[in-house]
Amino acid sequence: MPPHLAVTLLALVSLTIAVSATETTSARPISYALVEEYIGKDFLEGFNFEAIDDPTHGRVNYVNSAIALQEQLVLAKRDSFVLRADSKTTLSPEGPGRNSVRLISKNQYENAVMVFDVKHMPEGCGSWPAVWTVGLPWPHLGEIDIIEGVNNQSPNNIVLHTTDGCDMPAVRLQTGISTKNSCGVGDDNLGCPVRPTDLKSFGPPFNQNGGGWYAMERTDAFIKVWFWPRDCSETPHDIRLGGKKVDTSKWGVPTAYFPSSDLCDLKSKFGPNYIIINLTFCGDWAGKASAYSESGCPSTCVDFVNNNPDAFKNAFFDFKALRVYKRLRLHSRHHNAPTVF
């Protein structure tokens, strides 16, 4: 059987099983309550700026909060938070990389639901935007890549990175397509990616469609990620409205599904995670010769980033909101007042 047909059949099998499973379990509510909401200036209060050397060796200069605010690399408005890179400066080959921003949450998270309402994500040759969670020291407490990609290449990449000894089943309940099932960092650090089938999940197609919603649910039993484009008629009501409560049992088949099993004990592979939002350039992935040239980008990655500041006018995130939810549980049979845990 040709490889592409095998992948297609695998995806269809996964989807069929997922729809069946969803139909049998959707009657059991899984409710979460809003515990944190970041809109506009809330991002500045809930996140720290990391002015550090790029761990992925990019052509970037992560700046502190003072420089970011002075150069308007972050803009906080009533219903918008923008994080972007410098698009004015031609760089010296001997000097630092392009000014940009890397944010890390002040809080850490374990079992929770996170909903990212994103209106725009960075685009451009050489760009490498990411929204992810990570525990420190890496990789011992795990990493979940919710949004990540390079050089305008859609679709998105949803990935787990763990210590070795974490494998996912080849067939599981998701609509995305798995490209590798071993999540351990190993020698290649590729993790276990799942790619959505919707090209509007990343880059210019995402932006042209007005963005969309990414949601991640983490429990001891599984990690799930959903994507709904802005124009999707099936976006859950509680997601679209940014509700005080959400019920993940009504969200349908996830785009990516990573179950805990004998192949991978998620509870032992993941600990407290920070949320990180960053934009780098070139580096270990976007700047890799094969990745850069295959995307149709001109010149070399570093030369392009150095010499074409205008190319990065659209290299920005615009978040409408980030919401974090925790699970609701009733105290007992005799007391219906819920509590968050």
MOKA-V672928 format. One record per residue. PSI is psi in whole degrees, 0 to 359 (none if undefined). NEAR is the number of other ideal C-beta (glycine too) atoms within 8 Angstrom. Layout:
PSI_NEAR ; PSI_NEAR
//
This chain:
133_5 ; 144_5 ; 321_6 ; 330_6 ; 323_8 ; 317_9 ; 317_9 ; 315_8 ; 321_9 ; 318_12 ; 320_12 ; 320_8 ; 315_9 ; 317_13 ; 318_11 ; 314_8 ; 319_11 ; 316_15 ; 317_9 ; 315_8 ; 320_9 ; 319_11 ; 329_7 ; 344_6 ; 351_8 ; 344_8 ; 345_4 ; 107_6 ; 142_6 ; 91_8 ; 141_10 ; 147_14 ; 144_12 ; 126_12 ; 337_8 ; 141_9 ; 128_10 ; 116_12 ; 131_9 ; 240_10 ; 343_7 ; 329_10 ; 323_14 ; 332_9 ; 332_6 ; 355_10 ; 151_13 ; 152_7 ; 131_12 ; 99_9 ; 76_7 ; 165_7 ; 138_4 ; 120_12 ; 341_5 ; 13_9 ; 38_6 ; 168_14 ; 67_15 ; 153_15 ; 99_8 ; 127_13 ; 164_12 ; 178_7 ; 322_8 ; 314_6 ; 319_11 ; 317_12 ; 320_9 ; 318_6 ; 6_9 ; 41_6 ; 346_14 ; 138_14 ; 124_7 ; 120_10 ; 183_8 ; 318_5 ; 31_7 ; 138_12 ; 119_16 ; 133_12 ; 123_12 ; 173_13 ; 161_16 ; 136_11 ; 26_10 ; 338_4 ; 129_7 ; 128_5 ; 144_12 ; 136_5 ; 333_6 ; 352_3 ; 186_5 ; 168_4 ; 188_12 ; 131_14 ; 135_12 ; 185_17 ; 141_15 ; 118_14 ; 144_13 ; 134_10 ; 148_12 ; 330_6 ; 158_7 ; 157_8 ; 145_13 ; 247_9 ; 122_7 ; 171_13 ; 132_13 ; 133_14 ; 120_15 ; 114_13 ; 104_12 ; 124_16 ; 334_9 ; 144_10 ; 158_12 ; 143_12 ; 163_10 ; 148_10 ; 137_12 ; 348_16 ; 149_16 ; 82_17 ; 153_13 ; 143_12 ; 121_14 ; 167_12 ; 149_13 ; 144_12 ; 149_15 ; 137_6 ; 144_5 ; 142_9 ; 19_9 ; 337_8 ; 12_12 ; 161_14 ; 136_15 ; 112_15 ; 114_14 ; 315_13 ; 125_14 ; 140_13 ; 175_13 ; 152_9 ; 36_13 ; 13_10 ; 108_9 ; 152_13 ; 183_11 ; 165_13 ; 118_11 ; 120_14 ; 142_13 ; 140_14 ; 128_12 ; 177_16 ; 165_9 ; 153_7 ; 36_7 ; 107_16 ; 146_11 ; 147_15 ; 146_9 ; 326_7 ; 122_7 ; 177_13 ; 85_11 ; 160_14 ; 341_11 ; 172_12 ; 124_9 ; 135_13 ; 348_6 ; 139_8 ; 356_9 ; 116_9 ; 345_14 ; 144_10 ; 326_9 ; 219_8 ; 336_3 ; 344_4 ; 33_7 ; 341_8 ; 205_13 ; 86_15 ; 147_11 ; 131_16 ; 124_11 ; 155_13 ; 349_8 ; 117_8 ; 342_7 ; 8_10 ; 352_14 ; 153_13 ; 207_11 ; 319_8 ; 323_11 ; 313_17 ; 320_12 ; 338_7 ; 8_11 ; 15_8 ; 214_14 ; 196_14 ; 135_13 ; 135_13 ; 140_13 ; 129_13 ; 123_12 ; 127_11 ; 176_7 ; 338_6 ; 336_6 ; 165_10 ; 127_13 ; 146_11 ; 133_15 ; 151_12 ; 132_12 ; 119_11 ; 159_12 ; 327_8 ; 12_6 ; 123_8 ; 346_4 ; 8_6 ; 127_9 ; 147_11 ; 318_7 ; 334_10 ; 311_14 ; 324_8 ; 348_6 ; 52_9 ; 166_9 ; 340_4 ; 151_11 ; 153_13 ; 102_11 ; 343_11 ; 344_10 ; 9_9 ; 357_10 ; 193_8 ; 129_9 ; 156_14 ; 319_12 ; 137_11 ; 121_12 ; 96_13 ; 148_10 ; 139_9 ; 186_7 ; 339_3 ; 337_7 ; 112_13 ; 98_9 ; 325_13 ; 327_7 ; 344_4 ; 343_11 ; 138_13 ; 203_8 ; 131_8 ; 142_15 ; 157_13 ; 132_13 ; 136_13 ; 122_11 ; 161_12 ; 113_18 ; 179_15 ; 143_18 ; 235_14 ; 202_14 ; 337_7 ; 298_9 ; 328_16 ; 357_15 ; 132_8 ; 315_6 ; 316_6 ; 321_13 ; 313_16 ; 323_8 ; 340_6 ; 353_11 ; 14_4 ; 149_11 ; 164_4 ; 210_7 ; 162_6 ; 310_15 ; 316_10 ; 320_8 ; 315_14 ; 321_15 ; 318_11 ; 1_8 ; 66_8 ; 325_10 ; 337_6 ; 352_11 ; 20_14 ; 334_6 ; 15_9 ; 74_14 ; 149_11 ; 144_15 ; 107_11 ; 128_15 ; 323_10 ; 156_12 ; 127_13 ; 138_12 ; 133_13 ; 148_14 ; 156_12 ; 141_12 ; 139_11 ; 139_8 ; 144_10 ; 314_8 ; 180_5 ; 330_4 ; 350_3 ; 115_7 ; 357_5 ; 123_6 ; 159_10 ; 158_8 ; 136_9 ; none_5
//
